[in-house]
Amino acid sequence: MQPGTDLSVITYGAVVPRALQAAQKLEREHGVKVELIDLRSLNPFDWETIAAFRPQNNRALVAYETR
């Protein structure tokens, strides 16, 4: 998990490294701070993280990969 205040991205699997790169680029180039939640860290469920997840920014993006 990476803290952020402007956008929340929820993802898992192969998309995590790409989402992290995108988050870093957004911060570096535009000053956008992205909260990144890796669903793999929620198994077994991390109820504290789930309960605390209330996008402070009202912006959330779910990123996943499909075939």
N, C-alpha and C positions, 0 to 999 in steps of 0.2 A: 504494500500500500504506500502511496505517495500522497502527502497532503497538498491541498490546493484550495483556492477560494473562488475561481472564476468559472470552472467547468468540472463536472465529475464524469469520469469515464469508467465504465464497468466492463471488464473483459476477462478472458481466460485463454489458456493454451498458447498457440503460436502467435497470437495477436498481441500478447503482453509486451514483448520486446519492441514491436513496431509502435504500439501505443505509447510506450515510454519515450522512444525517440521523438515521436510527434509532440509529446508533452514538453520535452526539453526544447525542441525547436520553437514551439509556440512561446515558451517563456523567454527564450533568448532573443527572438526576433520581434515579438509583439508584447512582451510583458504579461502574457496570459498565464495564470497559475492554475494548473490542472491537477485535480485530485484523481489519482489512479487507484482503482480497487481491482485487485486480482482475485477472481472468484476461487482460484485454487487455494488461496489462503483461508477460505471459509469452510474447509472440510477437515475435521468436523466443524460444524457451524460455529463461527465466532460471533455469538449473539451480541456481544458488546459492540463490535464493529457494525453489525446489521442495525442494531438499535440506534447507534450514533449517526448512521448514514441518513442524513437529511440534507440534501444539497443546499448549502447556504446560499447558493447562487441561483437556484431554480433552473439550472441547466444540467441535464444528464444525458449521456450518450452511452448506448450499449453497443460494443463492438465485438463482432464474432466472425468466424471464418466458416464458410460452407463450401461444399463441393458441387 
